[in-house]
Amino acid sequence: MTKNLTSAASVTELSVSESPETGPPLTDSNRLKLILKERLKRSIGLKGEFYLPCLPSMLDDYLKLLSDFLNILGQNIDAAQAENLRTLIANALAEGFKNSPHANLIVSYFPANSQSGLAGGITLNTKIQIESMAQKYHSWPDIRPEPLFGSHPDAKVIAIAAELGETGKSTYFRCGCGPRAQ
């Protein structure tokens, strides 16, 4: 399920200058900087994603992270937008947490209007991603530092085997582990 929230930035229309035929060119450096900033906002595009574990207790921290990020982009959200964002994120976190302990909330962001860049605001979409244990296990070697099973991976097995008693007098069950075990 994908839900979204659009934050519209307050855009001040600034005219560059009077037409050269009707008046002198604009030379005020402060006004030129403001105009340049507004034009840049219209031409800057961005998109990306935040991956947040579905932990409802982290709601306030996630909201601060998203609000700070929007502020950096010049997107100052008002109280109503902040409340909508809170509701959107809270509902998604609760749904993901209820569905799986391995759920992530993916918050994607992009300009609300590709023609007006950041000046047109930012749209936030949310979706829940639930990663199966097989998917987690498959990616585990890529994110885990070597050695994968610690410096003494068999130490626990050897300790348990020693507690079982003499070989041949104890019953045990041997099982394979991992996705390739047969």
TORKOL-4160 file (C-alpha; in steps of 0.2 Angstrom, whole numbers, padded with zeros to 4 digits, m for minus):
182
<pt num="1" X="0000" Y="0000" Z="0000"/>
<pt num="2" X="0007" Y="0017" Z="m0005"/>
<pt num="3" X="0002" Y="0033" Z="0003"/>
<pt num="4" X="0008" Y="0050" Z="m0001"/>
<pt num="5" X="0009" Y="0068" Z="0006"/>
<pt num="6" X="0014" Y="0083" Z="m0004"/>
<pt num="7" X="0022" Y="0098" Z="0004"/>
<pt num="8" X="0021" Y="0114" Z="m0006"/>
<pt num="9" X="0034" Y="0127" Z="m0002"/>
<pt num="10" X="0029" Y="0145" Z="m0001"/>
<pt num="11" X="0034" Y="0152" Z="m0018"/>
<pt num="12" X="0037" Y="0171" Z="m0020"/>
<pt num="13" X="0035" Y="0176" Z="m0038"/>
<pt num="14" X="0050" Y="0188" Z="m0042"/>
<pt num="15" X="0051" Y="0196" Z="m0059"/>
<pt num="16" X="0069" Y="0197" Z="m0066"/>
<pt num="17" X="0067" Y="0215" Z="m0072"/>
<pt num="18" X="0057" Y="0226" Z="m0082"/>
<pt num="19" X="0058" Y="0222" Z="m0101"/>
<pt num="20" X="0074" Y="0231" Z="m0108"/>
<pt num="21" X="0064" Y="0241" Z="m0119"/>
<pt num="22" X="0053" Y="0248" Z="m0105"/>
<pt num="23" X="0066" Y="0251" Z="m0091"/>
<pt num="24" X="0084" Y="0249" Z="m0085"/>
<pt num="25" X="0091" Y="0232" Z="m0082"/>
<pt num="26" X="0090" Y="0226" Z="m0064"/>
<pt num="27" X="0107" Y="0229" Z="m0055"/>
<pt num="28" X="0102" Y="0227" Z="m0036"/>
<pt num="29" X="0113" Y="0212" Z="m0031"/>
<pt num="30" X="0102" Y="0207" Z="m0016"/>
<pt num="31" X="0087" Y="0206" Z="m0028"/>
<pt num="32" X="0097" Y="0196" Z="m0041"/>
<pt num="33" X="0102" Y="0183" Z="m0028"/>
<pt num="34" X="0084" Y="0181" Z="m0023"/>
<pt num="35" X="0079" Y="0179" Z="m0041"/>
<pt num="36" X="0093" Y="0166" Z="m0044"/>
<pt num="37" X="0088" Y="0156" Z="m0028"/>
<pt num="38" X="0070" Y="0155" Z="m0034"/>
<pt num="39" X="0076" Y="0150" Z="m0052"/>
<pt num="40" X="0088" Y="0137" Z="m0045"/>
<pt num="41" X="0073" Y="0130" Z="m0034"/>
<pt num="42" X="0064" Y="0127" Z="m0050"/>
<pt num="43" X="0078" Y="0118" Z="m0059"/>
<pt num="44" X="0084" Y="0107" Z="m0045"/>
<pt num="45" X="0076" Y="0090" Z="m0045"/>
<pt num="46" X="0080" Y="0076" Z="m0033"/>
<pt num="47" X="0073" Y="0059" Z="m0028"/>
<pt num="48" X="0077" Y="0046" Z="m0015"/>
<pt num="49" X="0071" Y="0034" Z="m0001"/>
<pt num="50" X="0073" Y="0032" Z="0017"/>
<pt num="51" X="0072" Y="0014" Z="0024"/>
<pt num="52" X="0065" Y="0015" Z="0042"/>
<pt num="53" X="0062" Y="m0001" Z="0052"/>
<pt num="54" X="0044" Y="m0002" Z="0057"/>
<pt num="55" X="0046" Y="0003" Z="0075"/>
<pt num="56" X="0031" Y="0013" Z="0081"/>
<pt num="57" X="0041" Y="0019" Z="0096"/>
<pt num="58" X="0053" Y="0028" Z="0085"/>
<pt num="59" X="0039" Y="0039" Z="0077"/>
<pt num="60" X="0045" Y="0055" Z="0085"/>
<pt num="61" X="0063" Y="0052" Z="0079"/>
<pt num="62" X="0058" Y="0048" Z="0062"/>
<pt num="63" X="0047" Y="0063" Z="0061"/>
<pt num="64" X="0061" Y="0074" Z="0066"/>
<pt num="65" X="0073" Y="0066" Z="0053"/>
<pt num="66" X="0060" Y="0069" Z="0039"/>
<pt num="67" X="0056" Y="0087" Z="0045"/>
<pt num="68" X="0074" Y="0092" Z="0046"/>
<pt num="69" X="0077" Y="0084" Z="0029"/>
<pt num="70" X="0062" Y="0094" Z="0022"/>
<pt num="71" X="0069" Y="0110" Z="0030"/>
<pt num="72" X="0086" Y="0108" Z="0022"/>
<pt num="73" X="0077" Y="0107" Z="0006"/>
<pt num="74" X="0068" Y="0123" Z="0009"/>
<pt num="75" X="0051" Y="0114" Z="0012"/>
<pt num="76" X="0044" Y="0122" Z="0028"/>
<pt num="77" X="0028" Y="0112" Z="0032"/>
<pt num="78" X="0014" Y="0120" Z="0041"/>
<pt num="79" X="0005" Y="0113" Z="0057"/>
<pt num="80" X="m0008" Y="0104" Z="0046"/>
<pt num="81" X="0005" Y="0096" Z="0035"/>
<pt num="82" X="0015" Y="0091" Z="0050"/>
<pt num="83" X="0000" Y="0083" Z="0057"/>
<pt num="84" X="m0004" Y="0074" Z="0041"/>
<pt num="85" X="0014" Y="0068" Z="0040"/>
<pt num="86" X="0013" Y="0061" Z="0058"/>
<pt num="87" X="m0003" Y="0052" Z="0054"/>
<pt num="88" X="0004" Y="0045" Z="0038"/>
<pt num="89" X="0020" Y="0038" Z="0046"/>
<pt num="90" X="0011" Y="0032" Z="0062"/>
<pt num="91" X="m0001" Y="0022" Z="0053"/>
<pt num="92" X="0012" Y="0015" Z="0041"/>
<pt num="93" X="0023" Y="0010" Z="0056"/>
<pt num="94" X="0009" Y="0002" Z="0065"/>
<pt num="95" X="0004" Y="m0008" Z="0050"/>
<pt num="96" X="0021" Y="m0014" Z="0046"/>
<pt num="97" X="0025" Y="m0018" Z="0064"/>
<pt num="98" X="0009" Y="m0028" Z="0065"/>
<pt num="99" X="0013" Y="m0038" Z="0049"/>
<pt num="100" X="0031" Y="m0043" Z="0053"/>
<pt num="101" X="0046" Y="m0040" Z="0064"/>
<pt num="102" X="0056" Y="m0038" Z="0048"/>
<pt num="103" X="0046" Y="m0024" Z="0040"/>
<pt num="104" X="0053" Y="m0008" Z="0034"/>
<pt num="105" X="0044" Y="0008" Z="0030"/>
<pt num="106" X="0051" Y="0015" Z="0014"/>
<pt num="107" X="0048" Y="0034" Z="0013"/>
<pt num="108" X="0052" Y="0040" Z="m0005"/>
<pt num="109" X="0053" Y="0058" Z="m0010"/>
<pt num="110" X="0053" Y="0068" Z="m0026"/>
<pt num="111" X="0047" Y="0085" Z="m0033"/>
<pt num="112" X="0028" Y="0087" Z="m0033"/>
<pt num="113" X="0029" Y="0094" Z="m0050"/>
<pt num="114" X="0044" Y="0089" Z="m0061"/>
<pt num="115" X="0043" Y="0106" Z="m0071"/>
<pt num="116" X="0044" Y="0117" Z="m0055"/>
<pt num="117" X="0058" Y="0107" Z="m0046"/>
<pt num="118" X="0059" Y="0111" Z="m0027"/>
<pt num="119" X="0049" Y="0127" Z="m0029"/>
<pt num="120" X="0033" Y="0116" Z="m0032"/>
<pt num="121" X="0035" Y="0106" Z="m0016"/>
<pt num="122" X="0040" Y="0088" Z="m0012"/>
<pt num="123" X="0029" Y="0073" Z="m0012"/>
<pt num="124" X="0032" Y="0059" Z="0001"/>
<pt num="125" X="0026" Y="0042" Z="m0003"/>
<pt num="126" X="0026" Y="0028" Z="0010"/>
<pt num="127" X="0026" Y="0009" Z="0007"/>
<pt num="128" X="0029" Y="m0006" Z="0018"/>
<pt num="129" X="0043" Y="m0019" Z="0013"/>
<pt num="130" X="0043" Y="m0035" Z="0022"/>
<pt num="131" X="0059" Y="m0045" Z="0020"/>
<pt num="132" X="0057" Y="m0064" Z="0022"/>
<pt num="133" X="0070" Y="m0073" Z="0032"/>
<pt num="134" X="0077" Y="m0081" Z="0016"/>
<pt num="135" X="0080" Y="m0064" Z="0009"/>
<pt num="136" X="0088" Y="m0058" Z="0024"/>
<pt num="137" X="0099" Y="m0073" Z="0025"/>
<pt num="138" X="0104" Y="m0072" Z="0006"/>
<pt num="139" X="0110" Y="m0054" Z="0009"/>
<pt num="140" X="0118" Y="m0057" Z="0026"/>
<pt num="141" X="0136" Y="m0061" Z="0019"/>
<pt num="142" X="0136" Y="m0045" Z="0009"/>
<pt num="143" X="0133" Y="m0034" Z="0025"/>
<pt num="144" X="0142" Y="m0044" Z="0038"/>
<pt num="145" X="0160" Y="m0042" Z="0041"/>
<pt num="146" X="0172" Y="m0058" Z="0040"/>
<pt num="147" X="0173" Y="m0070" Z="0047"/>
<pt num="148" X="0154" Y="m0073" Z="0045"/>
<pt num="149" X="0152" Y="m0084" Z="0060"/>
<pt num="150" X="0164" Y="m0077" Z="0072"/>
<pt num="151" X="0182" Y="m0081" Z="0075"/>
<pt num="152" X="0178" Y="m0098" Z="0083"/>
<pt num="153" X="0162" Y="m0104" Z="0075"/>
<pt num="154" X="0162" Y="m0122" Z="0081"/>
<pt num="155" X="0166" Y="m0118" Z="0099"/>
<pt num="156" X="0148" Y="m0118" Z="0105"/>
<pt num="157" X="0145" Y="m0135" Z="0095"/>
<pt num="158" X="0160" Y="m0143" Z="0103"/>
<pt num="159" X="0156" Y="m0137" Z="0120"/>
<pt num="160" X="0138" Y="m0144" Z="0118"/>
<pt num="161" X="0145" Y="m0161" Z="0111"/>
<pt num="162" X="0157" Y="m0162" Z="0126"/>
<pt num="163" X="0142" Y="m0160" Z="0138"/>
<pt num="164" X="0133" Y="m0175" Z="0129"/>
<pt num="165" X="0145" Y="m0188" Z="0136"/>
<pt num="166" X="0155" Y="m0202" Z="0127"/>
<pt num="167" X="0153" Y="m0204" Z="0108"/>
<pt num="168" X="0142" Y="m0219" Z="0105"/>
<pt num="169" X="0133" Y="m0218" Z="0121"/>
<pt num="170" X="0124" Y="m0202" Z="0117"/>
<pt num="171" X="0110" Y="m0199" Z="0104"/>
<pt num="172" X="0111" Y="m0183" Z="0094"/>
<pt num="173" X="0103" Y="m0176" Z="0079"/>
<pt num="174" X="0113" Y="m0168" Z="0065"/>
<pt num="175" X="0105" Y="m0155" Z="0054"/>
<pt num="176" X="0111" Y="m0143" Z="0040"/>
<pt num="177" X="0109" Y="m0125" Z="0041"/>
<pt num="178" X="0107" Y="m0112" Z="0028"/>
<pt num="179" X="0099" Y="m0110" Z="0011"/>
<pt num="180" X="0109" Y="m0124" Z="0003"/>
<pt num="181" X="0108" Y="m0137" Z="0016"/>
<pt num="182" X="0100" Y="m0153" Z="0010"/>
